[in-house]
């Protein structure tokens, strides 16, 4: 295990509106506010795009992601960690549970997932933490490297 210590900085309440793309608009907001590290919690509605729901083969390297399209509006509850990539751009890694009609999909929000009517985000800045997302050659993932 590797870790970096920080302290809570600013806290923002963000309303995402119809069509806002998650996590793109949260990353853009973080860049505008000069937030490099933090965590985000989301509740509300999402639709469209795709969610990463796991690798096809748990042991194959590099992992081949499986994508599941979001068809129709889904309720969402999720959390993510914000940290800069090697160029300093804030990148949000967010996983969420999305429900519709008694069915739940859980996965990583990427590839065009959009807000349906409204979603609410609490974004908490972490000040003083030292961590960067670094591309890992074996997996192809941008892995968090604290310290």
C-alpha positions as CSV (number, residue, x, y, z in Angstrom):
1,X,0.0,0.0,0.0
2,X,1.1,3.5,-0.8
3,X,-0.4,6.7,0.7
4,X,-0.1,10.5,0.8
5,X,-1.5,12.8,3.5
6,X,-3.4,15.9,2.8
7,X,-6.1,18.0,4.4
8,X,-9.5,19.1,3.3
9,X,-9.6,22.4,1.4
10,X,-12.5,24.0,-0.4
11,X,-15.8,22.2,-0.8
12,X,-18.1,22.7,-3.8
13,X,-21.7,21.8,-4.5
14,X,-22.2,21.4,-8.2
15,X,-25.4,21.0,-10.2
16,X,-24.9,19.1,-13.4
17,X,-27.6,19.8,-15.9
18,X,-29.3,17.9,-18.8
19,X,-26.6,16.7,-21.2
20,X,-23.5,17.5,-19.1
21,X,-21.0,14.7,-19.6
22,X,-19.6,13.0,-16.5
23,X,-16.7,13.0,-15.6
24,X,-15.6,15.6,-18.3
25,X,-17.5,18.5,-16.8
26,X,-16.2,17.8,-13.2
27,X,-12.6,17.6,-14.5
28,X,-13.1,20.9,-16.4
29,X,-14.6,22.5,-13.3
30,X,-11.6,21.2,-11.2
31,X,-9.1,22.7,-13.8
32,X,-10.9,26.1,-13.8
33,X,-10.8,26.2,-9.9
34,X,-7.2,24.9,-9.9
35,X,-8.1,21.7,-7.9
36,X,-5.6,19.0,-8.5
37,X,-6.6,16.5,-5.8
38,X,-9.9,15.7,-4.3
39,X,-12.9,13.4,-4.2
40,X,-16.4,13.7,-5.6
41,X,-19.7,12.1,-4.7
42,X,-22.6,12.1,-7.3
43,X,-26.3,11.5,-6.9
44,X,-29.1,12.1,-9.5
45,X,-29.8,10.9,-13.0
46,X,-27.6,9.7,-15.9
47,X,-28.3,8.3,-19.4
48,X,-26.5,7.4,-22.6
49,X,-22.8,6.6,-23.1
50,X,-21.2,3.5,-21.8
51,X,-19.9,2.2,-18.4
52,X,-16.8,0.1,-18.0
53,X,-18.1,-3.1,-16.3
54,X,-14.9,-5.1,-16.0
55,X,-12.3,-6.8,-18.1
56,X,-13.3,-9.7,-20.4
57,X,-10.5,-11.9,-18.9
58,X,-9.5,-11.1,-15.3
59,X,-6.0,-12.3,-15.9
60,X,-5.3,-11.2,-19.5
61,X,-2.8,-8.3,-19.9
62,X,-3.4,-5.7,-20.9
63,X,-7.0,-6.0,-19.7
64,X,-9.7,-5.7,-22.5
65,X,-12.5,-3.5,-21.1
66,X,-16.1,-4.5,-21.3
67,X,-18.5,-1.7,-22.0
68,X,-22.2,-1.6,-21.3
69,X,-24.4,1.0,-22.9
70,X,-26.8,3.0,-20.7
71,X,-30.1,2.9,-22.4
72,X,-32.7,5.2,-20.8
73,X,-32.5,7.3,-17.6
74,X,-30.8,5.7,-14.6
75,X,-30.6,6.7,-10.9
76,X,-27.0,7.2,-9.9
77,X,-24.9,7.0,-6.7
78,X,-21.2,7.2,-7.1
79,X,-17.8,8.3,-5.8
80,X,-14.5,9.1,-7.4
81,X,-10.9,10.3,-6.7
82,X,-9.5,13.3,-8.5
83,X,-5.7,13.4,-9.2
84,X,-3.6,15.0,-11.9
85,X,-2.1,13.0,-14.8
86,X,1.5,13.4,-15.8
87,X,0.8,16.7,-17.6
88,X,-1.0,18.1,-14.5
89,X,-4.5,17.8,-15.9
90,X,-7.0,16.7,-13.2
91,X,-8.5,13.3,-14.0
92,X,-11.5,11.9,-12.2
93,X,-11.7,8.1,-11.7
94,X,-15.4,7.6,-10.7
95,X,-17.3,4.4,-10.1
96,X,-21.1,4.3,-9.6
97,X,-24.1,2.1,-9.2
98,X,-26.8,3.0,-11.7
99,X,-30.3,1.7,-11.4
100,X,-33.3,1.4,-13.7
101,X,-36.4,-0.6,-13.4
102,X,-35.1,-2.9,-10.6
103,X,-31.8,-3.6,-12.4
104,X,-28.4,-2.2,-11.3
105,X,-25.2,-1.7,-13.3
106,X,-22.0,-0.9,-11.4
107,X,-18.9,0.4,-13.2
108,X,-16.6,3.2,-14.2
109,X,-18.2,6.2,-15.7
110,X,-16.6,7.0,-19.1
111,X,-17.4,7.2,-22.8
112,X,-20.1,9.9,-23.0
113,X,-22.3,9.2,-19.9
114,X,-24.5,12.2,-19.7
115,X,-26.7,13.9,-17.0
116,X,-30.4,13.1,-17.3
117,X,-32.2,16.3,-16.1
118,X,-30.0,16.9,-13.0
119,X,-27.3,15.3,-11.0
120,X,-25.7,16.8,-7.9
121,X,-22.0,16.6,-7.1
122,X,-20.1,17.3,-3.9
123,X,-16.5,18.0,-4.8
124,X,-14.0,18.2,-1.9
125,X,-10.5,19.5,-2.5
126,X,-7.6,17.7,-0.8
127,X,-4.7,20.1,-0.2
128,X,-1.1,19.1,0.3
129,X,-1.5,15.5,-1.1
130,X,1.1,14.3,-3.4
131,X,-0.2,11.8,-6.0
132,X,-0.2,11.6,-9.8
133,X,-1.8,9.3,-12.4
134,X,0.9,7.5,-14.3
135,X,0.4,5.2,-17.3
136,X,1.2,1.6,-16.4
137,X,2.8,-0.3,-19.3
138,X,1.5,-3.7,-18.3
139,X,-2.2,-2.7,-17.9
140,X,-2.5,0.4,-20.0
141,X,-4.3,2.0,-17.0
142,X,-3.4,5.4,-15.6
143,X,-2.7,4.3,-12.0
144,X,-2.6,6.5,-9.0
145,X,0.9,6.9,-7.6
146,X,0.9,8.6,-4.2
147,X,4.0,10.1,-2.7
